[in-house]
Amino acid sequence: MTDAVDTATTTASGNESATSEAVTTEQQTAATEQGQQQAQQTQQEKQEQQAAAPVVPEAYSFSNLPDGYSISDEQLAAFSPVLKELGLTQEQADKLVAFDAQRSLAAQEASQQQAVEFRNKQVGEWETALRNDATFGGANFDANVAVAQ
């Protein structure tokens, strides 16, 4: 009877071993397939990113600049490497230059306004000083201005 039990145990162990090996093989196959699918997805994503990557021009050119704003060749030569380093397309660079143009022209206009205000203030101070001058101004101011003209 012992022999029958041993044979049954060996047969059962052999079956379990075969089943276990089959499961392990299936798991390995599934893992390999999953790894290949992930590699394909990664490669496909890289290709899509490269295809969707912005096209950085070899040289930037700006022809639609607003009146009163210009970029010299020297400025463009200094500015272009920065644009390339940032990976900007021509369209993105155009937007950046348009923003700089608005900013620059607004600053220029504000500076001109300040210069006009300073001039008007200075001329007013000179006129007041001349009117208050004991020799030139006072009652003699209008007569002295007429002589000067």
mmCIF file of the C-alpha atoms, coordinates in Angstrom:
data_MODEL
# 
_entry.id   MODEL 
# 
loop_
_atom_site.group_PDB 
_atom_site.id 
_atom_site.type_symbol 
_atom_site.label_atom_id 
_atom_site.label_alt_id 
_atom_site.label_comp_id 
_atom_site.label_asym_id 
_atom_site.label_entity_id 
_atom_site.label_seq_id 
_atom_site.pdbx_PDB_ins_code 
_atom_site.Cartn_x 
_atom_site.Cartn_y 
_atom_site.Cartn_z 
_atom_site.occupancy 
_atom_site.B_iso_or_equiv 
_atom_site.pdbx_formal_charge 
_atom_site.auth_seq_id 
_atom_site.auth_comp_id 
_atom_site.auth_asym_id 
_atom_site.auth_atom_id 
_atom_site.pdbx_PDB_model_num 
ATOM 1   C CA . MET A 1 1   ? 0.000  0.000   0.000   1.00 0.00 ? 1   MET A CA 1 
ATOM 2   C CA . THR A 1 2   ? 2.894  2.204   0.606   1.00 0.00 ? 2   THR A CA 1 
ATOM 3   C CA . ASP A 1 3   ? 3.938  1.732   -2.988  1.00 0.00 ? 3   ASP A CA 1 
ATOM 4   C CA . ALA A 1 4   ? 0.529  2.878   -4.213  1.00 0.00 ? 4   ALA A CA 1 
ATOM 5   C CA . VAL A 1 5   ? 0.681  6.015   -2.079  1.00 0.00 ? 5   VAL A CA 1 
ATOM 6   C CA . ASP A 1 6   ? 4.216  6.796   -3.259  1.00 0.00 ? 6   ASP A CA 1 
ATOM 7   C CA . THR A 1 7   ? 3.209  6.349   -6.885  1.00 0.00 ? 7   THR A CA 1 
ATOM 8   C CA . ALA A 1 8   ? 0.161  8.544   -6.435  1.00 0.00 ? 8   ALA A CA 1 
ATOM 9   C CA . THR A 1 9   ? 2.281  11.196  -4.731  1.00 0.00 ? 9   THR A CA 1 
ATOM 10  C CA . THR A 1 10  ? 4.906  11.043  -7.465  1.00 0.00 ? 10  THR A CA 1 
ATOM 11  C CA . THR A 1 11  ? 2.261  11.267  -10.165 1.00 0.00 ? 11  THR A CA 1 
ATOM 12  C CA . ALA A 1 12  ? 0.589  14.169  -8.433  1.00 0.00 ? 12  ALA A CA 1 
ATOM 13  C CA . SER A 1 13  ? 3.950  15.893  -7.938  1.00 0.00 ? 13  SER A CA 1 
ATOM 14  C CA . GLY A 1 14  ? 4.849  15.310  -11.569 1.00 0.00 ? 14  GLY A CA 1 
ATOM 15  C CA . ASN A 1 15  ? 1.533  16.812  -12.688 1.00 0.00 ? 15  ASN A CA 1 
ATOM 16  C CA . GLU A 1 16  ? 1.974  19.802  -10.375 1.00 0.00 ? 16  GLU A CA 1 
ATOM 17  C CA . SER A 1 17  ? 5.496  20.282  -11.666 1.00 0.00 ? 17  SER A CA 1 
ATOM 18  C CA . ALA A 1 18  ? 4.332  20.204  -15.280 1.00 0.00 ? 18  ALA A CA 1 
ATOM 19  C CA . THR A 1 19  ? 1.470  22.573  -14.494 1.00 0.00 ? 19  THR A CA 1 
ATOM 20  C CA . SER A 1 20  ? 3.814  24.901  -12.639 1.00 0.00 ? 20  SER A CA 1 
ATOM 21  C CA . GLU A 1 21  ? 6.262  24.951  -15.554 1.00 0.00 ? 21  GLU A CA 1 
ATOM 22  C CA . ALA A 1 22  ? 3.454  25.687  -18.012 1.00 0.00 ? 22  ALA A CA 1 
ATOM 23  C CA . VAL A 1 23  ? 2.221  28.604  -15.878 1.00 0.00 ? 23  VAL A CA 1 
ATOM 24  C CA . THR A 1 24  ? 5.766  29.978  -15.531 1.00 0.00 ? 24  THR A CA 1 
ATOM 25  C CA . THR A 1 25  ? 6.314  29.770  -19.289 1.00 0.00 ? 25  THR A CA 1 
ATOM 26  C CA . GLU A 1 26  ? 3.017  31.545  -19.950 1.00 0.00 ? 26  GLU A CA 1 
ATOM 27  C CA . GLN A 1 27  ? 3.937  34.283  -17.458 1.00 0.00 ? 27  GLN A CA 1 
ATOM 28  C CA . GLN A 1 28  ? 7.342  34.743  -19.055 1.00 0.00 ? 28  GLN A CA 1 
ATOM 29  C CA . THR A 1 29  ? 5.786  34.957  -22.496 1.00 0.00 ? 29  THR A CA 1 
ATOM 30  C CA . ALA A 1 30  ? 3.235  37.495  -21.274 1.00 0.00 ? 30  ALA A CA 1 
ATOM 31  C CA . ALA A 1 31  ? 5.966  39.575  -19.597 1.00 0.00 ? 31  ALA A CA 1 
ATOM 32  C CA . THR A 1 32  ? 8.076  39.514  -22.773 1.00 0.00 ? 32  THR A CA 1 
ATOM 33  C CA . GLU A 1 33  ? 5.122  40.585  -24.895 1.00 0.00 ? 33  GLU A CA 1 
ATOM 34  C CA . GLN A 1 34  ? 4.277  43.356  -22.437 1.00 0.00 ? 34  GLN A CA 1 
ATOM 35  C CA . GLY A 1 35  ? 7.888  44.571  -22.496 1.00 0.00 ? 35  GLY A CA 1 
ATOM 36  C CA . GLN A 1 36  ? 7.879  44.605  -26.296 1.00 0.00 ? 36  GLN A CA 1 
ATOM 37  C CA . GLN A 1 37  ? 4.593  46.521  -26.359 1.00 0.00 ? 37  GLN A CA 1 
ATOM 38  C CA . GLN A 1 38  ? 5.985  49.115  -23.923 1.00 0.00 ? 38  GLN A CA 1 
ATOM 39  C CA . ALA A 1 39  ? 9.141  49.470  -26.021 1.00 0.00 ? 39  ALA A CA 1 
ATOM 40  C CA . GLN A 1 40  ? 7.039  49.965  -29.150 1.00 0.00 ? 40  GLN A CA 1 
ATOM 41  C CA . GLN A 1 41  ? 4.867  52.541  -27.375 1.00 0.00 ? 41  GLN A CA 1 
ATOM 42  C CA . THR A 1 42  ? 7.940  54.412  -26.143 1.00 0.00 ? 42  THR A CA 1 
ATOM 43  C CA . GLN A 1 43  ? 9.462  54.416  -29.616 1.00 0.00 ? 43  GLN A CA 1 
ATOM 44  C CA . GLN A 1 44  ? 6.177  55.526  -31.125 1.00 0.00 ? 44  GLN A CA 1 
ATOM 45  C CA . GLU A 1 45  ? 5.855  58.347  -28.574 1.00 0.00 ? 45  GLU A CA 1 
ATOM 46  C CA . LYS A 1 46  ? 9.387  59.520  -29.365 1.00 0.00 ? 46  LYS A CA 1 
ATOM 47  C CA . GLN A 1 47  ? 8.586  59.556  -33.076 1.00 0.00 ? 47  GLN A CA 1 
ATOM 48  C CA . GLU A 1 48  ? 5.397  61.518  -32.439 1.00 0.00 ? 48  GLU A CA 1 
ATOM 49  C CA . GLN A 1 49  ? 7.280  64.015  -30.277 1.00 0.00 ? 49  GLN A CA 1 
ATOM 50  C CA . GLN A 1 50  ? 9.916  64.443  -32.961 1.00 0.00 ? 50  GLN A CA 1 
ATOM 51  C CA . ALA A 1 51  ? 7.240  64.903  -35.602 1.00 0.00 ? 51  ALA A CA 1 
ATOM 52  C CA . ALA A 1 52  ? 5.416  67.416  -33.418 1.00 0.00 ? 52  ALA A CA 1 
ATOM 53  C CA . ALA A 1 53  ? 8.616  69.199  -32.353 1.00 0.00 ? 53  ALA A CA 1 
ATOM 54  C CA . PRO A 1 54  ? 8.673  72.843  -33.428 1.00 0.00 ? 54  PRO A CA 1 
ATOM 55  C CA . VAL A 1 55  ? 10.752 73.679  -36.467 1.00 0.00 ? 55  VAL A CA 1 
ATOM 56  C CA . VAL A 1 56  ? 13.519 76.045  -35.456 1.00 0.00 ? 56  VAL A CA 1 
ATOM 57  C CA . PRO A 1 57  ? 14.618 78.061  -38.483 1.00 0.00 ? 57  PRO A CA 1 
ATOM 58  C CA . GLU A 1 58  ? 18.274 78.271  -39.469 1.00 0.00 ? 58  GLU A CA 1 
ATOM 59  C CA . ALA A 1 59  ? 17.990 82.081  -39.477 1.00 0.00 ? 59  ALA A CA 1 
ATOM 60  C CA . TYR A 1 60  ? 15.235 84.302  -38.134 1.00 0.00 ? 60  TYR A CA 1 
ATOM 61  C CA . SER A 1 61  ? 13.862 87.194  -40.181 1.00 0.00 ? 61  SER A CA 1 
ATOM 62  C CA . PHE A 1 62  ? 11.468 89.894  -39.093 1.00 0.00 ? 62  PHE A CA 1 
ATOM 63  C CA . SER A 1 63  ? 9.809  91.802  -41.916 1.00 0.00 ? 63  SER A CA 1 
ATOM 64  C CA . ASN A 1 64  ? 6.516  92.904  -40.345 1.00 0.00 ? 64  ASN A CA 1 
ATOM 65  C CA . LEU A 1 65  ? 7.918  95.240  -37.705 1.00 0.00 ? 65  LEU A CA 1 
ATOM 66  C CA . PRO A 1 66  ? 5.739  98.138  -36.549 1.00 0.00 ? 66  PRO A CA 1 
ATOM 67  C CA . ASP A 1 67  ? 6.580  101.705 -37.633 1.00 0.00 ? 67  ASP A CA 1 
ATOM 68  C CA . GLY A 1 68  ? 9.231  103.221 -35.434 1.00 0.00 ? 68  GLY A CA 1 
ATOM 69  C CA . TYR A 1 69  ? 10.717 99.871  -34.423 1.00 0.00 ? 69  TYR A CA 1 
ATOM 70  C CA . SER A 1 70  ? 13.672 98.223  -36.063 1.00 0.00 ? 70  SER A CA 1 
ATOM 71  C CA . ILE A 1 71  ? 16.200 95.490  -35.418 1.00 0.00 ? 71  ILE A CA 1 
ATOM 72  C CA . SER A 1 72  ? 19.720 96.061  -36.695 1.00 0.00 ? 72  SER A CA 1 
ATOM 73  C CA . ASP A 1 73  ? 21.789 93.233  -38.126 1.00 0.00 ? 73  ASP A CA 1 
ATOM 74  C CA . GLU A 1 74  ? 23.982 93.374  -35.006 1.00 0.00 ? 74  GLU A CA 1 
ATOM 75  C CA . GLN A 1 75  ? 20.958 93.083  -32.713 1.00 0.00 ? 75  GLN A CA 1 
ATOM 76  C CA . LEU A 1 76  ? 19.580 90.191  -34.763 1.00 0.00 ? 76  LEU A CA 1 
ATOM 77  C CA . ALA A 1 77  ? 22.962 88.440  -34.643 1.00 0.00 ? 77  ALA A CA 1 
ATOM 78  C CA . ALA A 1 78  ? 23.008 88.795  -30.842 1.00 0.00 ? 78  ALA A CA 1 
ATOM 79  C CA . PHE A 1 79  ? 19.337 87.842  -30.438 1.00 0.00 ? 79  PHE A CA 1 
ATOM 80  C CA . SER A 1 80  ? 19.176 84.811  -32.773 1.00 0.00 ? 80  SER A CA 1 
ATOM 81  C CA . PRO A 1 81  ? 21.276 82.417  -30.640 1.00 0.00 ? 81  PRO A CA 1 
ATOM 82  C CA . VAL A 1 82  ? 18.958 83.048  -27.702 1.00 0.00 ? 82  VAL A CA 1 
ATOM 83  C CA . LEU A 1 83  ? 15.901 82.328  -29.845 1.00 0.00 ? 83  LEU A CA 1 
ATOM 84  C CA . LYS A 1 84  ? 17.502 79.110  -31.113 1.00 0.00 ? 84  LYS A CA 1 
ATOM 85  C CA . GLU A 1 85  ? 18.529 78.032  -27.613 1.00 0.00 ? 85  GLU A CA 1 
ATOM 86  C CA . LEU A 1 86  ? 14.915 78.425  -26.532 1.00 0.00 ? 86  LEU A CA 1 
ATOM 87  C CA . GLY A 1 87  ? 13.835 76.373  -29.563 1.00 0.00 ? 87  GLY A CA 1 
ATOM 88  C CA . LEU A 1 88  ? 11.450 79.047  -30.828 1.00 0.00 ? 88  LEU A CA 1 
ATOM 89  C CA . THR A 1 89  ? 9.769  78.725  -34.191 1.00 0.00 ? 89  THR A CA 1 
ATOM 90  C CA . GLN A 1 90  ? 9.596  81.754  -36.498 1.00 0.00 ? 90  GLN A CA 1 
ATOM 91  C CA . GLU A 1 91  ? 5.988  82.313  -35.384 1.00 0.00 ? 91  GLU A CA 1 
ATOM 92  C CA . GLN A 1 92  ? 6.951  82.258  -31.692 1.00 0.00 ? 92  GLN A CA 1 
ATOM 93  C CA . ALA A 1 93  ? 9.897  84.575  -32.357 1.00 0.00 ? 93  ALA A CA 1 
ATOM 94  C CA . ASP A 1 94  ? 7.551  86.942  -34.240 1.00 0.00 ? 94  ASP A CA 1 
ATOM 95  C CA . LYS A 1 95  ? 5.273  87.091  -31.188 1.00 0.00 ? 95  LYS A CA 1 
ATOM 96  C CA . LEU A 1 96  ? 8.201  87.791  -28.902 1.00 0.00 ? 96  LEU A CA 1 
ATOM 97  C CA . VAL A 1 97  ? 9.528  90.550  -31.162 1.00 0.00 ? 97  VAL A CA 1 
ATOM 98  C CA . ALA A 1 98  ? 6.024  92.061  -31.479 1.00 0.00 ? 98  ALA A CA 1 
ATOM 99  C CA . PHE A 1 99  ? 5.794  92.140  -27.679 1.00 0.00 ? 99  PHE A CA 1 
ATOM 100 C CA . ASP A 1 100 ? 9.229  93.774  -27.453 1.00 0.00 ? 100 ASP A CA 1 
ATOM 101 C CA . ALA A 1 101 ? 8.191  96.303  -30.110 1.00 0.00 ? 101 ALA A CA 1 
ATOM 102 C CA . GLN A 1 102 ? 5.103  97.310  -28.120 1.00 0.00 ? 102 GLN A CA 1 
ATOM 103 C CA . ARG A 1 103 ? 7.136  97.571  -24.939 1.00 0.00 ? 103 ARG A CA 1 
ATOM 104 C CA . SER A 1 104 ? 9.941  99.519  -26.604 1.00 0.00 ? 104 SER A CA 1 
ATOM 105 C CA . LEU A 1 105 ? 7.648  101.935 -28.427 1.00 0.00 ? 105 LEU A CA 1 
ATOM 106 C CA . ALA A 1 106 ? 5.617  102.568 -25.247 1.00 0.00 ? 106 ALA A CA 1 
ATOM 107 C CA . ALA A 1 107 ? 8.834  103.279 -23.312 1.00 0.00 ? 107 ALA A CA 1 
ATOM 108 C CA . GLN A 1 108 ? 10.043 105.569 -26.097 1.00 0.00 ? 108 GLN A CA 1 
ATOM 109 C CA . GLU A 1 109 ? 6.736  107.457 -26.083 1.00 0.00 ? 109 GLU A CA 1 
ATOM 110 C CA . ALA A 1 110 ? 6.850  107.818 -22.295 1.00 0.00 ? 110 ALA A CA 1 
ATOM 111 C CA . SER A 1 111 ? 10.431 109.066 -22.493 1.00 0.00 ? 111 SER A CA 1 
ATOM 112 C CA . GLN A 1 112 ? 9.499  111.648 -25.134 1.00 0.00 ? 112 GLN A CA 1 
ATOM 113 C CA . GLN A 1 113 ? 6.553  112.794 -23.014 1.00 0.00 ? 113 GLN A CA 1 
ATOM 114 C CA . GLN A 1 114 ? 8.857  113.205 -20.005 1.00 0.00 ? 114 GLN A CA 1 
ATOM 115 C CA . ALA A 1 115 ? 11.314 115.209 -22.132 1.00 0.00 ? 115 ALA A CA 1 
ATOM 116 C CA . VAL A 1 116 ? 8.531  117.544 -23.311 1.00 0.00 ? 116 VAL A CA 1 
ATOM 117 C CA . GLU A 1 117 ? 7.277  117.996 -19.745 1.00 0.00 ? 117 GLU A CA 1 
ATOM 118 C CA . PHE A 1 118 ? 10.829 118.721 -18.506 1.00 0.00 ? 118 PHE A CA 1 
ATOM 119 C CA . ARG A 1 119 ? 11.391 121.268 -21.310 1.00 0.00 ? 119 ARG A CA 1 
ATOM 120 C CA . ASN A 1 120 ? 8.103  123.045 -20.608 1.00 0.00 ? 120 ASN A CA 1 
ATOM 121 C CA . LYS A 1 121 ? 8.897  123.185 -16.902 1.00 0.00 ? 121 LYS A CA 1 
ATOM 122 C CA . GLN A 1 122 ? 12.417 124.518 -17.572 1.00 0.00 ? 122 GLN A CA 1 
ATOM 123 C CA . VAL A 1 123 ? 11.147 127.210 -19.973 1.00 0.00 ? 123 VAL A CA 1 
ATOM 124 C CA . GLY A 1 124 ? 8.514  128.231 -17.381 1.00 0.00 ? 124 GLY A CA 1 
ATOM 125 C CA . GLU A 1 125 ? 11.186 128.516 -14.682 1.00 0.00 ? 125 GLU A CA 1 
ATOM 126 C CA . TRP A 1 126 ? 13.384 130.633 -16.976 1.00 0.00 ? 126 TRP A CA 1 
ATOM 127 C CA . GLU A 1 127 ? 10.478 132.936 -17.793 1.00 0.00 ? 127 GLU A CA 1 
ATOM 128 C CA . THR A 1 128 ? 9.650  133.342 -14.100 1.00 0.00 ? 128 THR A CA 1 
ATOM 129 C CA . ALA A 1 129 ? 13.299 134.078 -13.304 1.00 0.00 ? 129 ALA A CA 1 
ATOM 130 C CA . LEU A 1 130 ? 13.478 136.698 -16.091 1.00 0.00 ? 130 LEU A CA 1 
ATOM 131 C CA . ARG A 1 131 ? 10.225 138.356 -15.004 1.00 0.00 ? 131 ARG A CA 1 
ATOM 132 C CA . ASN A 1 132 ? 11.556 138.582 -11.435 1.00 0.00 ? 132 ASN A CA 1 
ATOM 133 C CA . ASP A 1 133 ? 14.998 139.866 -12.515 1.00 0.00 ? 133 ASP A CA 1 
ATOM 134 C CA . ALA A 1 134 ? 15.567 143.396 -11.202 1.00 0.00 ? 134 ALA A CA 1 
ATOM 135 C CA . THR A 1 135 ? 17.331 144.615 -14.343 1.00 0.00 ? 135 THR A CA 1 
ATOM 136 C CA . PHE A 1 136 ? 15.508 142.764 -17.150 1.00 0.00 ? 136 PHE A CA 1 
ATOM 137 C CA . GLY A 1 137 ? 12.131 142.008 -15.583 1.00 0.00 ? 137 GLY A CA 1 
ATOM 138 C CA . GLY A 1 138 ? 9.453  143.782 -13.636 1.00 0.00 ? 138 GLY A CA 1 
ATOM 139 C CA . ALA A 1 139 ? 7.855  146.735 -15.445 1.00 0.00 ? 139 ALA A CA 1 
ATOM 140 C CA . ASN A 1 140 ? 10.594 146.636 -18.079 1.00 0.00 ? 140 ASN A CA 1 
ATOM 141 C CA . PHE A 1 141 ? 10.012 142.947 -19.019 1.00 0.00 ? 141 PHE A CA 1 
ATOM 142 C CA . ASP A 1 142 ? 7.742  143.466 -22.059 1.00 0.00 ? 142 ASP A CA 1 
ATOM 143 C CA . ALA A 1 143 ? 9.912  146.319 -23.406 1.00 0.00 ? 143 ALA A CA 1 
ATOM 144 C CA . ASN A 1 144 ? 13.083 144.245 -22.983 1.00 0.00 ? 144 ASN A CA 1 
ATOM 145 C CA . VAL A 1 145 ? 11.511 141.202 -24.691 1.00 0.00 ? 145 VAL A CA 1 
ATOM 146 C CA . ALA A 1 146 ? 10.466 143.424 -27.634 1.00 0.00 ? 146 ALA A CA 1 
ATOM 147 C CA . VAL A 1 147 ? 14.042 144.703 -27.940 1.00 0.00 ? 147 VAL A CA 1 
ATOM 148 C CA . ALA A 1 148 ? 15.417 141.134 -27.783 1.00 0.00 ? 148 ALA A CA 1 
ATOM 149 C CA . GLN A 1 149 ? 13.105 139.989 -30.569 1.00 0.00 ? 149 GLN A CA 1 
# 
